[in-house]
Amino acid sequence: MLSEFVKGLMSIPLNIPGTTYHRCMKNQKKVLQLMKDILREGQNSTEKRKGDFLDQLIDDVKKEEFMSVDLAAVIMIALVFASFETVSTAFRVAMMFLTDQQAPLIVKELLVEHQTIIHNRENVDSPLTWEEYKSMTFTPKVINETLRMTNSLPGIVRKANKDVHINGYVIPRGWIIIVIQTAMHMNPEKFKDPLSFNPWRWNDIGSNIMGKSFIPYGGGKRNCAGTEFFKVLMSVFLHVLVTKYSWIKVKGGQAVRWPGLSVKDGFHV
């Protein structure tokens, strides 16, 4: 239901039966109703409050005049989309690259880094700490390279609030601009052999490229609010993956655009 809704977010707005947009609108109603049901279940629950995001929304519906159940449901959908769709895509792509022919060297270096973290603990069974996360050096490079290659969203939408002059062209005030991340992240002038998954390239990439030519989290004043959360989540995933599992590809892994990045028939390991 959610995946069908996501597929129609950027489609021709033709709301007639059989179109992607029509299926999107139908599934939007179902997803909204599901979120309202979850919200009302939380409102009527007698169990101890968890103090999570849902509890905060329930409190806001009670206290804030602007916060209705309908608006709270929309916010819940936005959170699910932002924290699930893009994150799960990045995880899936990371698994694909870490299962590729060139992957053993990458996995080996990841394993050395994370086994060193475990070896330096007083208790090897203790959970990953913030200090251990901040000590990682190769893992962030794997994450950066995964995001550079993934480009899960088709582009970043912005509106010109004044006339923009660039390379002899003028983008008039009020026009909508779509920044295509793929074009930037696959630019051979900035990233040598851009189609190659190479975490070591980040050893030589300076802040000028990081700031202007690598924008997986957006840019400017509207940078992704979940940037640091994603980095931590991906680091924990890689930590558990390489220290507790070995894997081989079973089937799948054909990348397609819907228009966001997806994997046809999934990726099975």
C-alpha positions in Angstrom: 0.0 0.0 0.0 2.7 2.5 1.0 5.0 1.4 -1.9 2.2 2.0 -4.4 1.6 5.4 -2.9 5.2 6.3 -3.2 5.4 5.2 -6.9 2.7 7.8 -7.8 4.3 10.8 -6.0 5.9 12.0 -9.2 3.6 10.9 -12.0 1.4 12.5 -14.6 -1.6 13.9 -12.6 -4.2 12.0 -14.6 -6.7 10.8 -12.0 -8.6 8.1 -14.0 -8.7 4.4 -13.3 -5.7 2.5 -14.5 -3.1 5.3 -14.1 -0.3 5.4 -11.6 -1.6 8.7 -10.2 -5.1 7.2 -9.7 -3.6 4.2 -7.7 -1.5 6.7 -5.7 -4.6 8.7 -4.7 -6.5 5.6 -3.7 -3.6 4.4 -1.6 -3.2 7.8 -0.1 -6.7 7.5 1.4 -5.9 4.1 2.7 -2.6 5.2 4.3 -4.2 8.3 5.8 -6.9 6.1 7.3 -4.3 3.7 8.7 -2.4 6.6 10.3 -5.7 8.0 11.8 -6.5 4.5 13.2 -3.0 4.3 14.8 -3.5 7.8 16.3 -6.9 7.1 17.7 -5.7 3.8 19.1 -2.9 5.7 20.9 -5.4 8.3 22.2 -7.7 5.5 23.7 -4.9 3.4 25.0 -4.6 2.9 28.8 -1.0 1.6 28.6 1.9 3.5 29.9 3.1 6.3 27.6 6.4 5.6 25.7 7.2 9.3 25.2 7.8 8.7 21.5 6.8 10.7 18.4 3.3 9.3 18.4 2.8 10.4 22.0 4.0 13.9 21.2 1.5 14.1 18.3 -1.3 12.9 20.6 -0.4 15.7 23.1 -0.3 18.3 20.3 -3.7 17.3 19.1 -5.0 17.9 22.6 -3.2 21.2 23.3 -2.6 22.9 19.9 -5.5 24.5 18.0 -3.8 24.1 14.6 -3.1 20.4 15.1 -6.0 18.3 14.0 -6.1 14.5 13.6 -6.0 15.0 9.8 -2.8 17.1 10.0 -1.2 14.7 12.5 -1.9 11.8 10.0 -0.3 13.7 7.2 2.8 14.4 9.4 3.0 10.7 10.2 3.0 9.8 6.5 5.7 12.3 5.9 7.8 10.8 8.7 7.3 7.3 7.4 8.3 8.3 3.9 11.3 10.3 5.0 12.6 7.7 7.4 11.7 4.5 5.6 11.6 4.9 1.8 15.0 6.6 1.4 16.7 4.8 4.2 15.6 1.3 3.0 16.7 2.1 -0.5 20.2 3.1 0.7 20.5 -0.1 2.8 19.5 -2.2 -0.2 21.9 -0.5 -2.5 24.7 -0.9 0.1 24.0 -4.6 0.3 24.2 -4.9 -3.5 27.6 -3.1 -3.7 28.9 -5.1 -0.7 28.0 -8.3 -2.6 29.7 -7.2 -5.8 32.8 -8.7 -7.3 35.0 -6.0 -5.8 33.2 -6.1 -2.5 35.6 -8.5 -0.6 38.3 -5.8 -0.1 35.7 -3.3 1.1 34.0 -5.8 3.5 37.5 -6.8 4.8 38.4 -3.2 5.7 35.0 -2.7 7.3 35.4 -5.9 9.3 38.9 -4.8 10.5 37.5 -1.5 11.7 34.5 -3.0 13.5 36.4 -5.9 15.0 38.9 -3.4 16.4 36.0 -1.6 18.1 34.8 -4.8 19.7 38.4 -5.8 20.7 39.0 -2.5 22.5 35.9 -2.9 24.7 36.1 -4.0 28.3 33.0 -6.1 27.7 32.8 -7.4 24.1 29.0 -7.9 24.4 28.3 -4.3 25.3 26.3 -2.3 22.7 27.8 0.2 20.3 28.6 3.5 22.0 28.6 7.1 20.7 32.4 7.2 21.2 32.8 4.0 19.1 30.6 5.5 16.4 32.7 8.7 16.2 35.9 6.6 16.0 34.9 5.0 12.7 36.9 6.3 9.7 36.3 3.8 6.9 32.6 3.3 7.5 31.7 7.0 6.8 33.4 6.6 3.4 31.4 3.5 2.6 28.2 5.5 3.5 29.2 8.5 1.4 29.9 6.3 -1.6 26.6 4.4 -1.1 24.8 7.7 -1.1 26.7 9.0 -4.1 25.7 6.0 -6.1 22.2 5.7 -4.8 20.5 9.0 -5.5 17.2 7.5 -4.3 15.2 10.7 -5.1 14.9 12.0 -8.7 15.9 15.5 -7.7 15.6 18.3 -5.2 12.9 20.9 -5.8 13.6 24.6 -5.1 11.9 27.9 -6.1 13.9 30.9 -7.4 13.1 33.9 -5.1 15.0 36.2 -7.5 16.4 36.2 -11.0 19.4 33.8 -11.2 22.1 34.5 -13.7 24.2 31.4 -14.5 26.5 30.6 -17.5 24.8 33.2 -19.7 21.3 32.0 -18.9 18.6 33.6 -16.6 16.3 31.6 -14.3 13.4 34.0 -13.7 12.1 34.8 -10.3 9.3 32.4 -9.3 10.4 29.5 -11.5 10.7 26.0 -10.0 14.2 24.5 -10.2 14.9 20.7 -9.9 18.5 20.0 -9.0 19.4 16.5 -10.3 21.7 14.9 -7.8 22.7 12.1 -10.1 24.2 14.6 -12.6 26.3 16.1 -9.9 27.3 12.8 -8.2 28.3 11.1 -11.5 30.3 14.0 -12.8 33.7 12.6 -13.9 35.3 16.0 -13.4 34.6 15.7 -9.7 34.5 12.0 -9.2 37.0 9.9 -11.2 35.5 6.7 -12.7 32.1 7.7 -11.3 30.3 4.4 -12.0 32.8 2.5 -9.8 31.9 1.9 -6.2 35.1 3.1 -4.5 35.0 4.2 -0.8 38.7 5.0 -0.9 38.0 7.9 -3.3 36.9 9.9 -0.2 40.5 9.9 1.1 41.3 12.6 -1.5 38.0 14.5 -1.7 38.2 18.0 -0.2 35.6 20.1 1.5 35.0 22.1 -1.7 33.6 19.1 -3.4 31.8 17.9 -0.3 30.0 21.2 -0.1 29.1 21.9 -3.7 29.1 18.6 -5.6 27.9 16.1 -3.0 24.4 16.8 -1.8 22.7 13.6 -0.8 21.0 15.4 2.1 20.0 18.5 0.1 21.6 21.8 0.7 21.3 25.3 1.9 18.8 26.2 4.6 16.6 23.2 3.9 19.1 20.4 4.5 17.6 17.1 5.5 16.7 17.1 9.2 17.5 13.4 9.5 21.1 13.6 8.2 22.9 12.6 11.4 20.2 10.1 12.3 20.7 8.3 8.9 24.5 8.2 9.4 24.2 6.6 12.8 21.6 4.2 11.6 23.6 3.1 8.6 26.8 2.8 10.8 25.0 0.5 13.3 23.6 -1.6 10.4 27.1 -2.0 8.9 28.6 -2.8 12.3 26.1 -5.6 12.9 26.2 -6.8 9.3 30.0 -7.4 9.1 30.6 -8.6 12.6 27.7 -11.1 12.8 26.9 -12.2 9.3 28.4 -13.5 6.0 26.2 -13.6 2.9 26.0 -14.5 -0.8 23.7 -13.3 -3.5 20.7 -15.5 -4.3 18.9 -13.4 -7.0 17.7 -10.0 -8.0 19.4 -6.6 -7.9 18.2 -5.0 -11.1 18.1 -1.2 -10.4 15.1 0.7 -11.9 13.6 4.2 -11.6 10.0 4.8 -10.6 11.1 7.7 -10.8 13.0 7.2 -7.5 15.5 4.4 -7.3 14.1 1.0 -6.8 15.2 -2.6 -7.2 13.1 -4.8 -9.5 12.0 -8.0 -7.7 14.1 -7.0 -4.7 17.7 -8.2 -3.8 17.9 -11.6 -2.2 20.9 -12.8 -0.1 
